[in-house]
Amino acid sequence: MRVVNQKLTFVVGTGRCGSTALSHIINLHPDVLSINELFASVPDEEVLADAPLSGPEFWGYLSRPNPVTNSMIKNGATPPEFLYHRVPRRRYDAETTGIPAISVMVLPHLTDDPDALLDALEPEVTSWPTRRPADHWRALFATLGARFGNPGAVVERTGLSIGRVPEMHRAFPDARFVHLYREGPDCAVSMSRHFSFRMIPLLWEMADHCGLESPRLLTPQHAAQLPPDLAPLLSDRYDPALVMERPIPISQFGTLWSETIVDGLRKLEAVPARQRTALAYETLLEEPEKELIRLAEFIGVEPHRTWLEASVAHLDGGRPGAARKLPEAELTPLLESCSPGMRALAVH
């Protein structure tokens, strides 16, 4: 299958910036295939590289359980983004079978029966020839589009994806990019309440304990070098309270946000200006219709009145300003830690 003239847009950001709400809004548009959390579900570097993959090899990346998400589900650390466990009659279980990577967040965003969709995809994808991963992705988007009304555009949105812009742009040089961002202090507060983001500073703390340059080098064997309040996090079983109740200064999340923004904006500069735009979450809440019309035009679809009305209603629950409710002792260092990122955004 050769796929041409496919309008493809990536929504990228730091995570916790309103991107999940934006995915739901995009999914309401009849002319858009909304792909949700694809590269968090399938984070393997090979799927955005140039080395060719056979159809069965590509299917393996899609269908093998993601060890991180599977472990989180198995240990009861299930964030709202994980949709599969809400399916009433589901075939897969994190404890026994493991849940296929694209079944956790990608397929349930599209259908109430992700198991049936997975079954339908397997024989087709495994029959595909050996080719570049990007060609497999475009064929997958076309296959899914054919099942969901043949929409004219594809929009993929993954939280904490801005760091992968170079890989995405290299694989899909004609794709467009929407940088969705949120005020740093509010974004940091949201990160501080989310299991996955709370794990990031803990992984770095564990790496430091073990004298490693990166958390990616951590293995279960390193648990022996860790204190008892961290060691279980490298095992198959742990209590989520070890992560959610551990004291972590809010300013650490401000630093995480700033570093991600500064690095991400630098990477976005390599994308031609005509292929990228920015969208502020706060502006989306303040002027939803205006911003959604601009977004639709950038993606290349019509801003239908019914879609705009449904989308505006969906955004009614947005409430900026959470950081301002913090006590001064927390707010001051948070603002300081966010200042590099806020300055970088101001320049852009």
Secondary structure, DSSP 8 states (H G I E B T S, - for coil): ----S-EEEEEE-SSSSSHHHHHHHHHH-TTEEEEESHHHHS--GGGGSSS-B-HHHHHHHHHSB-HHHHHHHHTT---TT--GGG-SS-S--TTTT--BHHHHTTGGGT-S-HHHHHHHHHHHHHTS-SB-HHHHHHHHHHHHHHHTT--SEEEEE-TT-GGGHHHHHHH-TT-EEEEEE--HHHHHHHHHTSHHHHHHHHHHHHHHHTT-S-GGG--GGGGGGS-TTTGGGGSS---THHHHSS---HHHHHHHHHHHHHHHHHHHTTS-GGGEEEEEHHHHHHSHHHHHHHHHHHHTS---HHHHHHHHHHGGG----GGGGS-HHHHHHHHHHHHHHHHHHHH-
